[in-house]
Amino acid sequence: MTNRLAGETSPYLLQHANNPVDWYPWSDEALARAQAEDKPILLSIGYAACHWCHVMEHESFEDAETARLMNDWFVSIKVDREERPDIDSIYMSAVQAMTGHGGWPMTMFLTPDGKPFYGGTYYPPEPRHGMPAFRQVLEGVHDAWVNKRDDVEQQGAGLIEYVARSSQLRAQPGTLDDAILTRAADLMLQTVDDEWGGFGNGMKFPQAPNLEFLLRAAVRGDGRARDAVTLTLDKM
């Protein structure tokens, strides 16, 4: 049995057309249902060539029990980032603000009117490497939506305000002096995984802009930045 994605043209969405998840494409119909039923939205964004997108599909979206929880508690929307880069950009900013990093598959939870309040990237089927199981995430978000609605709404509103303010700051012209660049490199280096390379302690995704930034710091004479980039590339 196919779901609503069977009528789409995106190869990525079509890959999910046979999932037991009641997927919607991003549409007015999906948003209207979320508001009518007062359900949070589970937004999953990826693309056809994404390895971990395929892994999460096999582990979670093809699993009948996981799909049942998604169908009972959420309006689930699947987006191809190559088809809708606008949606991807908006919610990637939100997940980066929440977690300090981004990647695909992106997994976001939204209020019925589209405000993000919780999210991440890949979640495994069982707890692993400090990450919760995807079902645990579903259960936790559902519990928060039912029992801590005010906190959820406040989190969503605050996150939207933060992302909007950050966008305005990024748009301001000006010159970055060496002190600012050095401070930024210092903060980034604090997140480097000294054993496996990359940034943070969880599942790693290539962060090309971060590596390029550290390479520029290395050119300015920062040996720590050079070592961090070398370690990361060696461990890939």
Secondary structure, DSSP 8 states (H G I E B T S, - for coil): ---GGGG---HHHHHTTTSSS--B-SSHHHHHHHHHHT--EEEEEE-TT-HHHHHHIIIIIT-HHHHHHHHHH-EEEEEETTT-HHHHHHHHHHHHHHHS---SSEEEEE-TTS-EEEEES---SS-BTTB--HHHHHHHHHHHHHH-HHHHHHHHHHHHHHHHHHHHHHH------HHHHHHHHHHHHTTB-TTT-SBSSSS----HHHHHHHHHHHHTT-HHHHHHHHHHHHH-
